[in-house]
């Protein structure tokens, strides 16, 4: 596929044009989900979108504007399992930045140990790519990857369609390894997910080893206002604010004009108690990413 045929991300908005937070962003606050894209790093053969306008310099300006001190770089599908740019960013930013890698099943232990020294603390599992597989095969894959993560104290992060999350809920309820489900479970009504499915997800969050990332609200809302996602956010906060983290999902592929400050301010409505926001923005990320 030619690049011109791909969806083209819009240019990145200026950092200073993002809405300022409506609440105090306390020291140690962390964005647990962002991506960067730089010239000179090759994408996978068939990327889902054109080259985004989202460099490290642009991202750091945005975090400074919003008062975010810590950040977690998540390997995007655009670069597949080539984590070269992620490694480069971790070296440049230093210990306030952590990483989530995508790896092959046979990635050598030595390479994983090198990732750990640089600040990697999790493995991202792209289950969109495995969505057509039988649930038993997906579970076997997850267990194999958990075996790779466990010796280093890493956790698993699931980038997963809501339909697969639904099918995995019984397994997730019994999974003892620490794991994070991205984008609030990706439970979209347009994909046939129901309130009952979401309620089961909340019950899994309430017990076991599950954490959920408050990110990608616009992915769930689709063409509806972001306020339509508020009941989901409030339900998660009411259940286990200590098991939640927040992620910007910057640069908001493919809409670089999206207001990251508006996304941060969703927490003012979802978690109106300042102590809950502190758990989400500071305490939970610290436990997942900043303890060795």
C-alpha positions in Angstrom: 0.0 0.0 0.0 1.3 3.4 -0.9 1.6 6.0 1.8 -0.7 8.3 0.0 -3.5 5.7 0.3 -3.3 5.7 4.1 -5.2 7.8 6.5 -3.1 10.9 7.0 -2.8 12.3 10.6 -3.5 16.0 11.0 -0.7 18.3 12.1 0.0 18.5 15.8 -1.6 21.4 17.7 0.7 23.8 19.5 1.3 22.8 23.1 0.1 26.2 24.4 -3.3 25.8 22.7 -4.2 22.8 25.0 -6.7 23.6 27.7 -5.1 24.1 31.1 -6.1 21.6 33.9 -9.1 22.5 36.0 -7.5 20.9 39.1 -4.0 20.9 40.7 -1.7 18.5 38.8 0.5 17.3 41.7 4.2 16.5 41.5 4.9 13.0 40.2 1.8 13.0 38.0 2.2 10.5 35.1 0.8 10.1 31.6 1.0 6.3 31.2 0.2 6.1 27.5 1.9 8.1 24.7 3.6 7.4 21.5 6.2 9.3 19.5 7.2 9.2 15.8 10.5 10.4 14.4 12.1 10.5 10.9 14.7 7.8 10.3 12.8 5.0 12.0 11.2 2.5 9.6 7.5 1.5 10.1 6.1 -1.9 9.6 5.5 -2.9 5.9 1.8 -2.1 6.0 1.1 0.6 8.6 -2.5 1.6 9.4 -1.8 5.3 8.9 0.6 7.8 7.4 3.6 9.2 9.3 2.2 11.1 12.3 3.2 14.6 13.4 4.2 13.6 16.9 7.9 14.1 17.9 9.4 13.8 21.4 10.1 17.5 21.5 6.4 18.3 20.8 5.3 15.8 23.4 7.6 17.2 26.1 6.4 20.7 25.4 2.8 19.5 25.9 3.6 17.8 29.2 5.3 20.9 30.5 2.3 23.0 29.6 0.0 20.7 31.5 2.3 20.1 34.4 2.9 16.3 33.9 6.3 15.3 35.2 6.4 11.5 34.4 5.5 9.6 31.3 5.3 6.1 29.9 6.1 5.5 26.2 4.1 2.7 24.7 5.3 1.0 21.5 2.8 1.7 18.7 1.7 -0.7 16.1 3.4 1.6 13.5 6.8 0.3 14.5 5.8 -3.3 15.3 8.4 -5.1 17.5 11.2 -2.8 16.5 11.7 -0.9 19.7 14.6 1.2 18.4 12.9 4.6 18.8 11.5 3.7 22.2 15.1 2.9 23.4 16.3 6.2 21.9 13.6 8.1 23.8 14.3 6.4 27.1 18.0 7.3 26.8 17.2 10.9 26.0 14.6 11.5 28.6 16.1 9.5 31.5 14.4 7.9 34.5 11.2 10.0 34.6 10.2 8.2 31.4 9.4 4.5 31.4 8.6 2.2 28.5 6.2 -0.6 27.3 7.7 -2.7 24.6 6.3 -5.1 22.0 8.4 -8.2 21.5 8.5 -11.4 19.6 8.0 -14.6 21.6 11.6 -15.6 21.1 13.2 -12.2 22.0 16.4 -13.1 23.9 16.5 -12.7 27.7 19.6 -10.5 27.3 17.6 -8.0 25.2 14.8 -7.9 27.8 17.4 -7.3 30.5 18.8 -4.4 28.5 15.3 -3.0 28.1 14.8 -3.2 31.9 18.0 -1.2 32.6 16.7 1.5 30.3 13.3 1.7 32.1 11.0 -0.8 30.4 8.4 -2.2 32.8 5.8 -3.9 30.7 5.1 -5.9 27.5 2.3 -4.7 25.2 0.1 -7.5 23.8 -1.7 -6.5 20.5 -4.7 -8.7 20.6 -6.3 -6.8 17.7 -3.9 -8.9 15.6 -5.1 -12.1 17.2 -8.8 -11.3 17.5 -9.8 -14.0 15.0 -8.0 -16.7 17.0 -9.8 -19.1 19.4 -10.0 -17.8 22.9 -7.9 -20.8 24.2 -5.1 -19.9 21.8 -5.1 -16.3 22.9 -5.0 -17.4 26.5 -2.0 -19.7 25.8 -0.2 -16.8 24.1 -0.9 -14.5 27.1 0.5 -17.1 29.5 3.7 -17.5 27.4 4.2 -13.7 27.5 3.5 -13.6 31.2 6.4 -16.1 31.6 8.7 -13.6 29.8 7.5 -10.6 32.0 7.5 -12.2 35.4 11.2 -12.6 36.1 11.8 -8.9 35.7 8.8 -7.8 37.7 7.1 -6.5 34.6 3.4 -6.5 33.9 1.3 -7.1 30.8 -0.6 -4.4 28.9 -3.5 -5.4 26.7 -4.3 -3.5 23.5 -7.5 -5.4 22.8 -10.9 -5.1 21.1 -13.7 -4.9 23.6 -15.1 -8.2 22.2 -11.9 -10.0 23.1 -11.9 -8.3 26.5 -15.4 -9.7 27.0 -14.4 -13.2 26.0 -11.3 -13.1 28.3 -13.0 -11.8 31.4 -13.3 -15.3 33.1 -9.5 -15.7 32.4 -8.7 -12.2 33.6 -10.6 -12.8 36.8 -8.2 -15.7 37.7 -5.0 -14.2 36.2 -2.5 -13.7 39.1 0.1 -11.7 37.0 -0.4 -8.0 37.2 -1.9 -6.6 34.0 -3.4 -3.4 32.6 -6.2 -3.2 30.1 -5.9 -0.2 27.8 -8.6 2.3 26.8 -11.1 1.4 29.5 -11.6 -2.0 28.0 -12.4 -0.6 24.5 -16.1 -1.6 25.2 -17.9 0.2 22.3 -21.6 -0.1 21.8 -21.0 0.0 18.1 -19.2 -3.4 18.5 -22.1 -4.9 20.3 -20.7 -4.5 23.9 -23.4 -4.1 26.6 -23.7 -2.5 30.0 -23.7 -6.1 31.4 -20.3 -6.7 29.7 -18.9 -3.5 31.3 -20.3 -4.4 34.7 -18.4 -7.7 34.5 -15.2 -5.8 33.7 -15.7 -3.7 36.7 -16.1 -6.8 38.9 -12.8 -8.1 37.5 -11.2 -4.8 38.3 -12.5 -5.0 41.8 -10.6 -8.2 42.5 -7.5 -10.1 41.3 -4.6 -8.4 39.5 -6.4 -6.1 37.0 -5.7 -2.5 36.4 -7.5 -0.3 33.8 -6.1 2.6 31.9 -8.4 5.7 31.7 -7.4 6.5 28.1 -8.9 6.7 24.6 -12.3 8.1 25.7 -12.8 9.4 22.2 -12.2 5.9 20.8 -15.2 4.7 22.8 -17.4 7.8 22.2 -16.6 7.8 18.5 -18.9 10.5 17.0 -20.6 11.2 20.3 -19.5 13.8 22.9 -16.8 12.8 25.3 -19.4 13.3 28.1 -21.1 10.1 27.0 -18.2 8.1 28.4 -18.5 9.8 31.9 -20.7 7.0 33.4 -18.0 4.4 32.5 -15.3 6.6 34.0 -17.2 7.2 37.2 -18.1 3.5 37.6 -14.4 2.6 37.3 -13.4 5.2 39.8 -16.1 4.2 42.2 -14.9 0.6 42.1 -11.1 0.8 42.5 -9.4 4.2 42.0 -6.2 2.6 43.3 -6.2 0.2 40.3 -6.6 3.0 37.6 -4.0 5.0 35.7 -4.5 7.8 33.2 -3.1 8.0 29.7 -3.3 10.8 27.1 -3.0 8.5 24.1 -1.0 11.3 22.5 -0.7 12.1 19.5 -4.3 10.9 19.3 -4.0 9.1 16.0 -5.0 10.3 13.6 -6.3 13.6 15.0 -3.3 15.7 16.0 -5.6 18.7 16.7 -7.3 17.0 19.6 -7.0 18.9 22.9 -5.0 16.8 25.4 -5.9 19.2 28.2 -9.6 18.4 27.6 -8.8 14.7 28.0 -6.9 15.3 31.3 -9.9 17.4 32.6 -12.2 14.4 32.2 -10.7 13.4 35.5 -12.3 16.4 37.2 -15.7 14.8 36.4 -14.9 11.2 36.7 -12.8 11.5 39.9 -14.0 14.7 41.6 -12.2 13.7 44.9 -8.6 15.0 44.8 -7.4 12.0 46.7 -8.8 9.7 44.0 -7.1 11.8 41.3 -3.8 11.5 43.2 -4.2 7.7 43.2 -4.8 7.7 39.5 -2.1 10.2 38.4 0.6 9.5 41.0 0.3 6.5 43.2 -0.8 3.8 40.8 1.7 4.7 38.1 4.5 4.8 40.7 3.7 1.2 41.8 3.5 -0.1 38.2 6.4 1.7 36.6 8.7 3.4 39.2 9.5 0.6 41.7 12.4 -1.7 41.0 
